[in-house]
Amino acid sequence: MRLLITAAMTAGLMAAAPAGWTQSLEETLSAAYRTNPQLQAERARLRQSAEGVVQARSVLLPSLSASASVAESETWGGGGFGAAGGGDGSSSVGAQLTQPVYRGGRTSGSINAAQARLEAGRERLRAVEQNVLFDAVSAHANVARDQQIVAIRSNNVDVLGEQLRAARDRFEVGEITRTDVAQAEARLSGARAQLSGAQAALAASRAFYARVTGIDPVEPEPITPGEGLPEALDGAQNLALDNNPDLRAVEFNELAAREGIRVARGAMLPEVSLSASVNESRDAAFTGQGRGSASVQARVSVPIFTGGLNGSRVREAQASADEARLAGLTTRRQIIEAVSNAWNTYLAAQAVIESSREAVRANEIAFEGVEQEAFVGLRTTLDVLNAEQELLNSRLELVRAERDLAVASYGLLQTLGLLSARDLALPVTEEAGIGEDSRSRWPNLNLIPWN
């Protein structure tokens, strides 16, 4: 019996080993980056923001319009109804060119606000990208974990089946009682039920993988912890405050809100524009004698009284800027908390790994000893079953701990803002300019008063 059980357990461990895996984490992440609809939708949203910059800049350029008209009129004389009359026709064409000269700072303010919103959109896209990639990491790790759990539980069913057959043989020769056989049967039934549960969990993990990546998993390989993690919590927090996309997005939102104050105040200042127009009219439809005119006009408009509208809009913009500033403070505190939680989760996962490995080693020794003692009659069948269950639980815990450690490391990278396609060196083409450094275009970002 002992040789049969040992052989079955060895075969199960070989089935749970990572040999023969064919799908790497890099392939999983690349598929998610290329196909995830949430990420593609955010890219489309960023393209909308880019058009906002084009629209804001269009005010700097002159506007040119052309017009043409044809009119036909009928007249009659005063000799009563039906008296003879005549018809007249006319036509005209014209063009007008208008160039804004000064708008109280509203044009530059609108452009800066649009650019800041575009940069905030880039950071939101980077945040969505990292969320999607983290989901892909979790999906990959979950499938790999659940495949190993199914293999271990399947091996457990085989081991308990061998134990049940051995117990029945020993019962037949009178070495053990019917109670021992019933205990072995109960453990085998429970193991089969647990195997069914593990198979259902694997199916759910595979479905989540397909939703995130757009492809079906093909035996994803177990993953190792991510690289490039800071050595201390303080360093991790400083890195996150400088690089986390959620925080950088609210920084740009505050910039846009402050430019909104400038736009609102511009409405209280004079506005200067130049215009030129050319017109030509004819008595007949484009065939009669033409009469033309041309003019150039400079126009100055000064708001005097608007019923409090402009002042209200300035106060509204100031309140919006205050809201954006306070949102930044809130996000900053949330980032510090998130980094601390992710850091401690990672440390705890490392500790669990060590204890789980030690538990597996100790339970292997204990199981071997109990099995040998049972062979010479010093232990009961229940003792063997309990020792085998302890070993099974410790192996399952180790598999879960290895998954949790790897996912925790990537979760920490995400909090630090280092889980992008560029940071992971994925073999994909970056889209929408998200790899550009926004701070190089906005050197005054550090002027935002967080304190």
C-alpha positions in Angstrom: 0.0 0.0 0.0 2.7 2.4 0.9 4.5 2.1 -2.4 1.2 2.6 -4.3 0.4 5.7 -2.4 3.9 7.2 -2.7 3.8 6.5 -6.5 0.4 8.2 -6.9 1.5 11.3 -4.9 4.7 11.6 -7.0 2.7 11.4 -10.2 0.3 14.1 -8.9 3.2 16.5 -8.0 4.7 16.0 -11.5 1.3 16.9 -13.0 1.2 20.1 -10.8 4.7 21.1 -11.8 5.1 24.0 -14.3 6.7 21.7 -17.0 5.0 22.0 -20.4 3.3 25.4 -19.9 3.0 27.2 -23.2 1.5 30.7 -22.5 3.8 33.4 -21.0 2.7 36.4 -19.0 4.1 38.6 -21.7 1.7 37.1 -24.2 -1.2 37.5 -21.9 -0.4 41.2 -21.3 0.2 41.9 -24.9 -3.2 40.4 -25.9 -4.9 42.5 -23.3 -3.2 45.7 -24.4 -4.2 45.1 -28.1 -7.8 43.9 -27.7 -9.3 45.1 -24.4 -12.4 47.2 -25.3 -12.2 49.3 -22.1 -8.7 50.4 -23.1 -9.8 51.0 -26.7 -12.7 53.1 -25.5 -10.4 55.2 -23.4 -8.1 55.8 -26.4 -11.2 57.0 -28.3 -11.9 59.4 -25.4 -8.4 60.7 -25.6 -8.8 61.4 -29.3 -11.8 63.5 -28.4 -9.8 65.5 -26.0 -7.1 66.1 -28.7 -9.8 67.7 -30.9 -10.6 70.1 -28.1 -7.1 71.5 -28.4 -7.6 72.0 -32.2 -10.9 73.7 -31.6 -9.4 76.1 -29.0 -6.5 77.0 -31.3 -8.8 77.8 -34.2 -9.8 81.0 -32.5 -6.3 82.3 -33.2 -6.7 82.1 -36.9 -8.8 84.3 -39.2 -12.2 83.2 -40.3 -13.3 83.6 -43.9 -16.9 83.3 -45.2 -18.5 83.8 -48.6 -22.1 84.5 -49.5 -24.2 84.7 -52.7 -27.8 85.6 -53.3 -30.3 85.9 -56.1 -33.6 87.8 -55.8 -36.5 88.2 -58.2 -39.2 90.7 -57.7 -42.5 91.6 -59.5 -44.0 95.1 -59.7 -47.2 96.4 -61.2 -48.5 99.9 -61.9 -51.2 102.0 -60.3 -53.8 101.6 -63.1 -55.8 99.0 -61.3 -55.9 95.3 -61.0 -54.3 93.6 -64.0 -52.4 96.7 -65.2 -49.2 96.0 -66.9 -46.1 95.8 -64.8 -42.5 94.6 -64.9 -40.1 92.3 -63.2 -36.7 93.0 -61.7 -33.9 90.7 -60.7 -30.8 91.2 -58.7 -27.8 89.2 -57.5 -25.0 89.7 -55.1 -21.8 88.0 -54.0 -19.5 88.8 -51.1 -16.7 87.6 -48.8 -15.8 88.6 -45.3 -12.5 88.0 -43.4 -12.4 88.4 -39.6 -9.3 88.3 -37.4 -9.5 88.4 -33.6 -6.7 90.6 -32.2 -7.3 90.7 -28.5 -9.9 88.8 -26.4 -8.7 89.6 -22.8 -6.7 86.4 -22.5 -9.6 84.2 -23.2 -8.0 82.6 -26.3 -4.7 81.6 -24.6 -6.6 80.5 -21.5 -8.9 78.3 -23.5 -5.9 76.8 -25.4 -4.0 76.1 -22.1 -7.1 74.6 -20.5 -7.7 72.3 -23.5 -4.1 71.2 -23.5 -4.3 70.5 -19.7 -7.4 68.5 -20.3 -5.6 66.6 -23.0 -2.8 65.8 -20.6 -5.3 64.7 -17.9 -6.8 62.4 -20.6 -3.4 60.9 -21.3 -3.0 60.2 -17.6 -6.5 58.7 -17.3 -5.6 56.5 -20.3 -2.4 55.4 -18.5 -4.4 54.6 -15.4 -6.9 52.5 -17.4 -4.0 50.8 -19.2 -2.5 49.8 -15.9 -5.9 48.6 -14.5 -6.3 46.4 -17.6 -2.8 45.1 -17.4 -3.2 44.3 -13.7 -6.5 42.5 -14.4 -4.6 40.5 -17.0 -1.9 39.6 -14.5 -4.6 38.5 -12.0 -6.4 36.5 -14.7 -3.2 34.8 -15.8 -2.1 34.0 -12.2 -5.6 32.8 -11.3 -5.8 30.3 -14.2 -2.2 29.0 -13.4 -3.1 28.7 -9.7 -6.4 26.9 -10.4 -4.8 24.5 -12.9 -2.3 23.5 -10.2 -5.1 23.1 -7.6 -7.1 20.9 -9.9 -4.0 18.8 -10.5 -3.3 18.5 -6.8 -6.9 17.7 -5.9 -7.1 15.1 -8.8 -4.0 13.5 -7.4 -5.6 13.5 -3.9 -8.6 11.6 -5.3 -6.2 9.0 -6.8 -4.3 8.8 -3.5 -7.5 8.3 -1.4 -8.7 5.8 -3.9 -5.5 3.7 -3.4 -6.0 4.1 0.4 -9.6 2.9 0.1 -8.6 -0.2 -1.9 -5.8 -0.9 0.6 -8.2 -0.5 3.5 -10.7 -2.9 2.0 -8.0 -5.4 1.5 -6.9 -5.1 5.1 -10.5 -5.3 6.2 -10.9 -8.6 4.3 -8.0 -10.2 6.2 -9.1 -8.7 9.6 -6.4 -6.2 10.1 -8.8 -3.2 10.5 -12.5 -2.7 11.2 -15.4 -1.6 9.0 -15.1 1.8 10.6 -11.7 2.3 9.0 -13.1 1.5 5.6 -16.0 3.9 6.1 -13.6 6.7 7.1 -11.6 6.1 3.9 -14.8 6.1 1.8 -15.9 9.4 3.4 -12.6 11.1 2.7 -12.7 9.9 -1.0 -16.2 11.3 -1.4 -15.2 14.6 0.1 -12.1 14.7 -2.2 -14.2 14.2 -5.3 -16.5 17.0 -4.3 -13.6 19.3 -3.7 -12.2 18.4 -7.1 -15.5 19.4 -8.7 -15.4 22.7 -6.9 -11.8 23.3 -8.1 -12.8 22.5 -11.6 -15.6 25.0 -11.4 -13.2 27.7 -10.0 -10.9 27.0 -12.9 -13.7 27.4 -15.4 -14.6 30.8 -13.9 -10.9 31.9 -14.0 -10.7 30.9 -17.6 -13.8 33.0 -18.4 -12.3 36.0 -16.6 -9.1 35.6 -18.6 -11.0 35.5 -21.9 -12.9 38.6 -20.9 -9.8 40.6 -20.1 -7.5 39.5 -22.9 -10.0 38.5 -25.7 -8.3 35.1 -26.1 -8.7 31.7 -24.4 -6.0 30.7 -22.0 -3.7 27.9 -23.1 -2.1 26.6 -19.9 -0.7 29.9 -18.6 2.6 29.4 -16.8 2.9 30.3 -13.1 4.3 33.8 -12.8 7.1 35.2 -10.5 7.0 38.5 -8.6 7.5 41.7 -10.6 10.8 43.4 -10.8 11.9 46.9 -10.0 10.2 47.3 -6.7 11.6 49.9 -4.2 13.5 48.7 -1.2 11.7 50.9 1.4 8.2 52.2 1.9 9.3 55.9 1.9 10.9 55.4 -1.5 7.7 53.7 -2.8 5.5 56.6 -1.6 7.8 59.2 -3.2 7.8 57.3 -6.5 4.0 57.0 -6.5 3.5 60.8 -5.7 5.7 61.6 -8.7 4.4 59.0 -11.2 0.9 57.7 -10.3 -1.4 58.5 -13.2 -4.5 59.2 -11.0 -2.6 61.9 -9.1 -1.1 63.4 -12.3 -4.5 63.5 -13.9 -6.0 65.6 -11.0 -2.9 67.9 -11.3 -3.8 68.6 -14.9 -7.4 69.0 -14.0 -6.4 71.7 -11.5 -4.4 73.4 -14.2 -7.4 73.4 -16.5 -9.6 74.8 -13.8 -7.1 77.6 -13.1 -7.0 78.5 -16.8 -10.8 78.6 -16.6 -10.5 81.6 -14.2 -8.4 83.4 -16.8 -11.1 82.7 -19.4 -13.8 84.0 -17.2 -11.9 87.2 -16.3 -11.2 87.8 -20.0 -14.9 88.3 -20.6 -14.7 91.5 -18.4 -11.9 93.0 -20.6 -12.1 94.8 -24.0 -12.2 92.7 -27.2 -10.5 93.9 -30.4 -11.0 92.4 -33.9 -10.3 93.3 -37.5 -12.6 92.6 -40.4 -12.5 93.1 -44.1 -15.3 92.6 -46.6 -15.9 92.7 -50.3 -19.3 92.8 -52.0 -20.6 93.0 -55.5 -24.2 93.3 -56.6 -25.9 93.2 -60.1 -29.3 94.2 -61.4 -29.8 90.9 -63.1 -28.9 87.4 -62.0 -25.1 87.6 -62.3 -25.3 89.3 -65.8 -26.2 92.9 -65.3 -24.0 95.9 -64.5 -22.0 95.3 -61.4 -21.6 97.6 -58.4 -18.9 96.7 -55.9 -17.7 97.8 -52.5 -14.9 96.9 -50.1 -14.4 97.9 -46.4 -11.9 97.3 -43.6 -13.1 97.7 -40.0 -11.5 97.7 -36.6 -13.9 96.9 -33.8 -13.4 97.4 -30.1 -16.0 96.0 -27.7 -16.0 96.9 -24.0 -18.5 95.2 -21.6 -20.0 97.8 -19.2 -22.9 96.1 -17.5 -23.9 92.4 -17.8 -26.3 92.1 -14.9 -23.6 90.4 -12.8 -23.1 87.6 -15.2 -19.4 88.0 -15.8 -18.6 88.4 -12.1 -20.6 85.3 -11.3 -18.8 83.3 -13.9 -15.4 84.4 -12.4 -16.6 83.3 -8.9 -17.8 80.0 -10.4 -14.4 79.4 -12.0 -12.6 80.1 -8.8 -14.8 77.7 -6.9 -14.2 75.1 -9.6 -10.4 75.6 -9.2 -10.8 75.2 -5.4 -12.7 72.0 -5.9 -10.0 70.7 -8.2 -7.3 71.6 -5.7 -9.0 69.8 -2.9 -9.7 66.8 -5.1 -5.9 66.7 -5.7 -5.3 66.7 -1.9 -7.8 63.9 -1.5 -6.2 61.8 -4.3 -2.7 62.4 -2.8 -3.8 61.0 0.5 -5.5 58.1 -1.2 -2.3 57.3 -3.1 -0.2 57.4 0.1 -2.7 55.0 1.7 -2.8 52.7 -1.3 1.0 52.5 -1.5 1.1 51.6 2.2 -1.5 48.9 1.8 0.1 47.5 -1.3 3.5 47.5 0.4 2.2 45.7 3.5 0.3 43.2 1.4 3.4 42.4 -0.5 5.4 41.9 2.7 2.7 39.7 4.2 2.7 37.6 1.0 6.4 37.1 1.3 6.0 36.0 4.9 3.2 33.6 4.0 5.4 32.1 1.3 8.1 31.2 3.8 5.7 29.7 6.3 3.9 27.8 3.6 7.1 26.2 2.3 8.1 25.3 5.9 4.6 23.8 6.4 4.9 21.6 3.3 8.3 20.4 4.4 7.1 19.5 7.9 3.9 17.8 6.7 5.8 15.7 4.2 8.0 14.4 7.0 5.0 13.9 9.3 3.0 12.1 6.6 5.9 9.7 5.9 6.3 8.9 9.6 2.6 8.3 10.1 2.4 6.1 7.1 5.4 4.0 8.3 3.9 3.7 11.8 0.5 2.7 10.3 2.3 0.0 8.3 3.5 -1.7 11.5 0.2 -1.2 13.3 1.1 1.8 15.5 -1.2 4.2 13.7 -4.8 3.9 12.5 -6.3 4.6 9.1 -7.7 7.8 10.4 -4.3 9.0 11.4 -3.0 8.4 7.9 -6.0 10.2 6.4 -5.5 13.1 8.7 -1.8 13.4 7.9 -2.5 13.2 4.2 -5.1 15.9 4.5 -2.6 18.2 6.4 -0.1 17.7 3.6 -2.7 18.4 1.0 -3.8 21.6 2.7 -0.2 22.9 3.0 0.5 22.2 -0.6 -2.7 24.1 -1.7 -1.8 26.9 0.6 1.7 27.2 -1.0 0.2 27.3 -4.5 -2.2 30.1 -3.3 0.6 32.0 -1.6 2.8 31.9 -4.6 0.0 33.4 -6.7 -0.8 36.0 -4.0 2.9 37.1 -3.8 3.2 37.6 -7.6 -0.1 39.5 -7.9 0.8 41.6 -4.8 4.1 42.7 -6.5 2.3 43.7 -9.6 -0.4 45.5 -7.6 2.4 47.5 -5.9 3.9 48.3 -9.3 0.4 49.6 -10.4 0.1 51.8 -7.4 3.6 53.2 -8.2 2.5 53.9 -11.8 5.0 51.4 -13.2 2.7 48.9 -14.8 2.4 50.3 -18.3 3.3 48.6 -21.5 6.5 50.8 -21.7 7.6 49.9 -18.1 7.0 46.2 -18.7 8.8 46.4 -22.1 5.9 44.6 -23.9 6.3 43.8 -27.6 3.5 46.2 -28.6 3.2 49.5 -30.3 2.3 52.2 -27.9 -0.8 54.2 -28.9 -2.1 57.7 -28.4 1.2 59.2 -27.2 0.7 57.9 -23.7 4.4 57.2 -23.3 5.2 60.9 -23.6 6.3 62.8 -20.5 3.6 65.4 -19.8 5.7 67.2 -17.3 8.2 68.2 -19.9 5.5 70.3 -21.5 4.2 71.6 -18.2 7.2 72.6 -16.1 5.0 74.5 -13.6 3.2 71.4 -12.4 5.3 71.5 -9.2 3.8 74.9 -8.4 0.5 73.3 -7.4 0.1 74.1 -3.7 -0.5 70.7 -2.1 0.2 71.8 1.4 
